[in-house]
Amino acid sequence: MRVLLTGSSGWLGSALAPRLRHLGHEVIGLDPVPSAETQVVGSIADRDLVLRTVSENGIEAIIHSGALHKPDIERYQNTDFIVTNVQGTLNLLDAAVASGVQRFVFTSTTSLMISQAIRDGFKGGARKAAWLTEEMSPEPRNIYGVSKLSAEHLCRLHHLQHGLPVVVLRTARFFPEADDLAYAIEQSDANTKANELLFRRLTVEDAAEAHVAALEKAPSLGFDIFIISAPTPFRPDDCAELIADAPAVVARCFPDYPRLYARKGWTMFSSIDRVYDPSRARERLGFVCKTGFADVLRALEAEA
Ligand SMILES: NC(=O)c1ccc[n+]([C@@H]2O[C@H](COP(=O)([O-])OP(=O)(O)OC[C@H]3O[C@@H](n4cnc5c(N)ncnc54)[C@H](O)[C@@H]3O)[C@@H](O)[C@H]2O)c1
C-alpha cells in the first residue's frame, strides 16, 4: 500500500517507517523536520500541501502520528496545539475523504484520560487506583489532551459522515526520556521504566506494531478506539491495594520479583494510581504488546 506517515522524523515515525517498508508498503513521510524517513518536509497544518500530497502520491492509507505532544506544552502556545493537532488532523481527514483513502490510523494518547481529579487523587490520597478503559468519558487536564481528544472526535465524525475507516490508538508512554517526577525512581531510569510496564508503558517497537495491526484491520473495524499498553497483570479488584501497597500486589503476580529486584538494587513504586487496560485491543484488534514486565524479570534472571 502507499502509506502517508505523518511525524516520520519523530521517535515513533523512525521505528514505524522501516517496519512498514519491510512489510512491502511504500511509505511517504511528512514532517516539518527533515530526516531519512521524510520525503515531504512540511506541516500538516498546511492544508494545500496535505491535499496535494495525498492526491498526487495516490495515497491509499494514512497513519497520522505527527503532533505537538506533552513535552511541547512548555515550548508552545495553546493555539499551536490547536493548529497542529486539531486543524492538522482535520486537513488529513478531509484529504483522505477527497482522495478515497480507505484506511486512517490516528496516534492518540492515554494521557487524555487523566483528569485533574485523577492526578490530584494520587497526590491527595485516593482510596483506589483508577482502572482506565475506553468506556470512560475523558476530561483532559491540559491542552495536549484537549487537542488529541478533539482530533479523536474529528476522526469519529469523518467515519460517521463519510464512512472513512479510522482506528484511534490511545498509546501509553513509549518515550525514552524520564518524566513524571511523582513516580520516577531517582537512582534508575531503567527501574522506573520496568515498573511502568506493569500499568502505563510499552516499547516503541510495540507501538509501531500496533499501528501495523490497525492499518490491516481498519476496513473491517470501521471506527474504533483502543488503549495500547503492555499487558497488565493487575485486575480491577486490585485497585485499592495498588494505592495502599503496590509491591504486595506485584509480588502476588510475580513471586520472583522481590528477589530479582533486590539483587539488582531496584525498587517498586510504593503506590500505583492508575492502570490502563489494553484488553479491548486484544479482543477486537487482535493486538497484544510483545514486551511486558515478565520479560524484564526474565532479563534480570538471565543477568545472574
Ligand atoms: N512518546 C510517547 O510516549 C507518546 C505517548 C502517547 C502518544 N504519543 C503520540 O505518538 C505520536 C508520536 O510521538 P513521538 O514520541 O514519536 O514524538 P516525536 O516528537 O518524536 O515525534 C512527533 C513528530 O511529529 C512532528 N510534527 C510536529 N509538528 C508537525 C506538523 N505540524 N506536521 C507534521 N508533523 C509534525 C515532529 O516534527 C516530530 O517528528 C504523537 O502523536 C504523540 O502525541 C506519544
The ligand as an SDF file (V2000), in Angstrom:
LIG
                    3D

 44 48  0  0  0  0  0  0  0  0999 V2000
    6.1420    9.2410   23.0410 N   0  0  0  0  0  0  0  0  0  0  0  0
    5.1560    8.8290   23.8070 C   0  0  0  0  0  0  0  0  0  0  0  0
    5.3710    8.2750   24.8780 O   0  0  0  0  0  0  0  0  0  0  0  0
    3.7370    9.0040   23.3260 C   0  0  0  0  0  0  0  0  0  0  0  0
    2.7000    8.5410   24.1400 C   0  0  0  0  0  0  0  0  0  0  0  0
    1.3970    8.6420   23.6670 C   0  0  0  0  0  0  0  0  0  0  0  0
    1.1540    9.1840   22.4240 C   0  0  0  0  0  0  0  0  0  0  0  0
    2.1910    9.6500   21.6680 N   0  0  0  0  0  0  0  0  0  0  0  0
    1.9020   10.2000   20.3550 C   0  0  0  0  0  0  0  0  0  0  0  0
    2.6830    9.4960   19.4140 O   0  0  0  0  0  0  0  0  0  0  0  0
    2.9830   10.3390   18.3220 C   0  0  0  0  0  0  0  0  0  0  0  0
    4.4690   10.3000   18.0260 C   0  0  0  0  0  0  0  0  0  0  0  0
    5.1420   10.7050   19.1860 O   0  0  0  0  0  0  0  0  0  0  0  0
    6.7210   10.6390   19.3240 P   0  0  0  0  0  0  0  0  0  0  0  0
    7.0240   10.1840   20.6940 O   0  0  0  0  0  0  0  0  0  0  0  0
    7.3080    9.9380   18.1730 O   0  0  0  0  0  0  0  0  0  0  0  0
    7.0460   12.1880   19.3070 O   0  0  0  0  0  0  0  0  0  0  0  0
    8.1420   12.9840   18.4570 P   0  0  0  0  0  0  0  0  0  0  0  0
    8.0960   14.3900   18.9490 O   0  0  0  0  0  0  0  0  0  0  0  0
    9.4240   12.2590   18.4860 O   0  0  0  0  0  0  0  0  0  0  0  0
    7.5250   12.9010   17.0310 O   0  0  0  0  0  0  0  0  0  0  0  0
    6.4760   13.7170   16.6180 C   0  0  0  0  0  0  0  0  0  0  0  0
    6.7940   14.1740   15.2220 C   0  0  0  0  0  0  0  0  0  0  0  0
    5.7180   14.9960   14.7770 O   0  0  0  0  0  0  0  0  0  0  0  0
    6.2920   16.0160   14.0170 C   0  0  0  0  0  0  0  0  0  0  0  0
    5.4160   17.1760   13.8890 N   0  0  0  0  0  0  0  0  0  0  0  0
    5.3090   18.2240   14.7330 C   0  0  0  0  0  0  0  0  0  0  0  0
    4.5260   19.1570   14.1930 N   0  0  0  0  0  0  0  0  0  0  0  0
    4.1390   18.6720   12.9860 C   0  0  0  0  0  0  0  0  0  0  0  0
    3.3580   19.2030   11.9280 C   0  0  0  0  0  0  0  0  0  0  0  0
    2.8160   20.4220   12.0270 N   0  0  0  0  0  0  0  0  0  0  0  0
    3.1790   18.4580   10.8210 N   0  0  0  0  0  0  0  0  0  0  0  0
    3.7220   17.2100   10.7150 C   0  0  0  0  0  0  0  0  0  0  0  0
    4.4810   16.6610   11.6830 N   0  0  0  0  0  0  0  0  0  0  0  0
    4.6860   17.3910   12.8090 C   0  0  0  0  0  0  0  0  0  0  0  0
    7.5730   16.3830   14.7650 C   0  0  0  0  0  0  0  0  0  0  0  0
    8.4870   17.1150   13.9520 O   0  0  0  0  0  0  0  0  0  0  0  0
    8.0790   15.0100   15.1530 C   0  0  0  0  0  0  0  0  0  0  0  0
    8.9790   14.4970   14.1880 O   0  0  0  0  0  0  0  0  0  0  0  0
    2.4530   11.7170   18.6880 C   0  0  0  0  0  0  0  0  0  0  0  0
    1.2000   11.8840   18.0640 O   0  0  0  0  0  0  0  0  0  0  0  0
    2.2880   11.6470   20.1830 C   0  0  0  0  0  0  0  0  0  0  0  0
    1.2710   12.5080   20.6350 O   0  0  0  0  0  0  0  0  0  0  0  0
    3.4750    9.5820   22.0890 C   0  0  0  0  0  0  0  0  0  0  0  0
  1  2  1  0
  2  3  2  0
  2  4  1  0
  4  5  1  0
  4 44  2  0
  5  6  2  0
  6  7  1  0
  7  8  2  0
  8  9  1  0
  8 44  1  0
  9 10  1  0
  9 42  1  0
 10 11  1  0
 11 12  1  0
 11 40  1  0
 12 13  1  0
 13 14  1  0
 14 15  2  0
 14 16  1  0
 14 17  1  0
 17 18  1  0
 18 19  2  0
 18 20  1  0
 18 21  1  0
 21 22  1  0
 22 23  1  0
 23 24  1  0
 23 38  1  0
 24 25  1  0
 25 26  1  0
 25 36  1  0
 26 27  1  0
 26 35  1  0
 27 28  2  0
 28 29  1  0
 29 30  1  0
 29 35  2  0
 30 31  1  0
 30 32  2  0
 32 33  1  0
 33 34  2  0
 34 35  1  0
 36 37  1  0
 36 38  1  0
 38 39  1  0
 40 41  1  0
 40 42  1  0
 42 43  1  0
M  CHG  2   8   1  16  -1
M  END
$$$$
